């Protein structure tokens, strides 16, 4: 029962983050609100949710801080310029910065995606958690996890570039759904590709866990 919990939680979060803002935009737009007003209102929910999570947990990791800062600055710039396209570009820019941060972290001792992938690979099992600790200094194990960070970093950077170009070249009403579609498709591809890459780390964990259980 624990195997799918991290994945289910992630998918639920994405569904909320994507579906609610998109629904708010089209609902307000159908009622006659301008693109700017509808987009501004739809952007309040993700920002409020992030702030609520911070207030609840009293913690904010480096990546979350980058995303939060980007959202706040982007919202301010959008209201200053009054440009609806800036609102769409702001979300895309945040995604791009996230990708760059992920890539930069691969040059450190603790790539950001390593912590994110841990619950997916350990599956909440004590033996796998112990195996993770034993393998934390294994070069091959860490190299696999580092490659996963590279995959996510490149993926976020590319989809960000595509959405920013679209934000300033396509109609706003088109980009509201197309931007979400681009993100969802790229995210799904990154999930599949990084999952395949991480299979080696999963096998290493399983093998080490068996040794620990047998000892």
C-alpha positions in Angstrom: 0.0 0.0 0.0 2.9 2.4 0.5 4.4 2.0 -2.9 2.2 4.5 -4.7 1.7 7.0 -1.9 4.5 9.5 -3.1 3.3 9.2 -6.7 -0.4 9.7 -5.8 0.4 12.7 -3.6 2.5 14.3 -6.4 -0.3 13.7 -9.0 -2.9 15.1 -6.6 -0.8 18.2 -6.1 -0.3 18.7 -9.8 -4.0 18.2 -10.5 -4.9 20.9 -8.0 -2.1 23.3 -9.1 -3.1 23.0 -12.8 -6.9 22.3 -12.8 -7.9 25.0 -10.3 -6.1 28.0 -11.9 -7.1 27.0 -15.4 -10.7 26.5 -14.3 -10.8 29.9 -12.6 -9.4 31.6 -15.7 -11.9 30.2 -18.1 -14.8 30.7 -15.7 -14.0 34.4 -15.2 -13.3 34.9 -18.9 -16.7 33.4 -19.8 -18.3 36.0 -17.4 -16.6 38.8 -19.3 -13.5 39.4 -17.3 -10.4 40.6 -19.2 -7.5 38.3 -19.8 -5.4 40.2 -17.3 -8.1 40.0 -14.5 -8.8 36.4 -15.1 -5.2 35.4 -15.1 -4.4 37.5 -12.0 -7.2 35.8 -10.2 -6.1 32.3 -11.3 -2.6 33.0 -10.1 -3.7 33.8 -6.6 -4.5 30.2 -5.7 -1.0 28.6 -6.3 0.7 31.5 -4.5 -1.7 31.3 -1.5 -1.3 27.5 -1.4 2.5 27.8 -1.2 2.3 30.4 1.5 -0.1 28.3 3.5 2.2 25.3 3.2 5.1 27.4 4.5 3.0 28.7 7.4 1.9 25.1 8.2 5.3 23.4 8.0 7.5 26.3 9.0 10.1 25.0 6.5 11.0 26.0 2.9 13.8 24.3 1.0 16.0 26.1 -1.5 14.0 25.1 -4.5 10.7 26.0 -2.9 12.1 29.4 -2.0 13.2 30.0 -5.6 9.8 29.2 -6.9 8.0 31.3 -4.2 10.3 34.3 -4.9 9.8 34.0 -8.6 6.0 33.9 -8.2 5.9 36.9 -6.0 8.3 39.0 -8.2 6.4 37.8 -11.3 3.0 38.8 -9.8 4.4 42.3 -8.9 5.8 42.8 -12.4 2.6 41.7 -13.9 0.5 44.2 -12.0 3.0 47.0 -12.7 3.0 46.3 -16.5 -0.7 45.3 -16.7 0.3 42.8 -19.4 -1.6 39.5 -19.4 1.1 37.8 -21.3 3.6 38.6 -18.5 1.4 36.5 -16.2 1.8 33.5 -18.4 5.5 34.2 -19.0 6.0 34.5 -15.2 4.8 30.9 -14.6 7.1 29.7 -17.4 10.0 31.7 -16.1 9.6 30.1 -12.7 9.7 26.7 -14.3 12.9 27.6 -16.2 14.6 28.9 -13.0 13.6 25.7 -11.3 15.4 23.8 -14.1 18.5 25.8 -13.8 18.6 25.4 -10.0 18.2 21.6 -10.5 21.1 21.6 -13.0 23.3 23.7 -10.8 22.6 21.3 -7.9 24.1 18.4 -9.8 27.5 20.1 -9.3 27.1 19.9 -5.5 27.3 17.0 -3.1 23.5 16.9 -2.8 21.5 17.3 -6.0 18.0 18.5 -5.2 16.2 15.6 -7.0 18.0 13.1 -4.7 15.8 14.0 -1.8 12.7 14.2 -3.9 13.2 10.7 -5.3 14.0 9.0 -2.0 10.4 8.2 -1.1 9.7 6.8 -4.5 12.7 4.4 -4.3 12.5 3.5 -0.6 8.7 3.0 -0.7 8.5 3.7 3.0 10.1 0.4 3.8 12.6 0.4 6.7 15.0 -2.0 5.0 15.2 0.2 1.9 15.6 3.3 4.1 18.5 1.6 5.8 19.9 0.5 2.5 19.7 4.1 1.2 21.9 5.3 4.1 24.4 2.5 3.4 24.5 3.5 -0.3 24.7 7.2 0.3 28.5 7.2 -0.3 28.3 4.8 -3.3 29.6 6.5 -6.4 27.5 4.5 -8.8 24.3 5.0 -6.8 24.9 8.7 -6.5 25.7 9.0 -10.2 22.3 7.5 -11.2 20.5 10.0 -8.9 22.6 12.8 -10.3 21.5 11.9 -13.9 17.9 12.1 -12.7 18.5 15.7 -11.6 20.0 16.4 -15.0 16.9 15.0 -16.8 14.6 17.1 -14.7 16.7 20.2 -15.0 16.9 20.0 -18.8 13.2 19.1 -19.1 12.1 22.1 -17.0 14.4 24.4 -18.9 13.2 23.3 -22.4 9.5 23.4 -21.5 10.0 26.9 -20.0 11.6 28.2 -23.2 8.7 26.8 -25.3 6.1 28.3 -23.0 7.8 31.7 -22.9 8.0 31.9 -26.7 4.3 30.9 -26.9 3.3 33.5 -24.3 4.4 36.3 -26.5 3.5 34.9 -29.9 0.1 33.2 -29.4 -3.3 34.4 -28.2 -3.6 34.5 -24.4 -6.7 32.4 -24.4 -4.8 29.7 -26.4 -1.7 29.8 -24.2 -3.7 29.3 -21.0 -4.5 25.7 -22.0 -1.5 25.1 -24.3 0.9 26.2 -21.6 -0.6 23.7 -19.2 -0.6 21.0 -21.9 3.1 21.6 -22.6 4.0 21.4 -19.0 1.9 18.2 -18.4 3.4 16.4 -21.4 7.0 17.3 -20.6 6.4 16.4 -16.9 5.1 13.0 -17.9 8.1 12.4 -20.2 10.5 13.4 -17.4 8.7 11.0 -15.0 9.0 8.1 -17.4 12.6 8.8 -18.5 13.9 9.5 -15.0 12.0 6.4 -13.7 13.9 4.3 -16.2 17.2 5.8 -15.2 16.4 5.3 -11.6 15.7 1.6 -12.0 19.3 0.8 -11.5 19.3 2.7 -8.2 16.2 0.8 -7.2 17.8 -2.5 -7.9 20.8 -1.5 -5.9 18.5 -0.6 -3.0 16.6 -3.9 -3.2 19.9 -5.9 -3.2 21.3 -4.0 -0.3 18.0 -4.3 1.6 18.1 -8.1 1.2 21.6 -8.2 2.6 20.5 -6.2 5.6 17.4 -8.3 6.3 19.5 -11.5 6.0 22.2 -10.2 8.3 
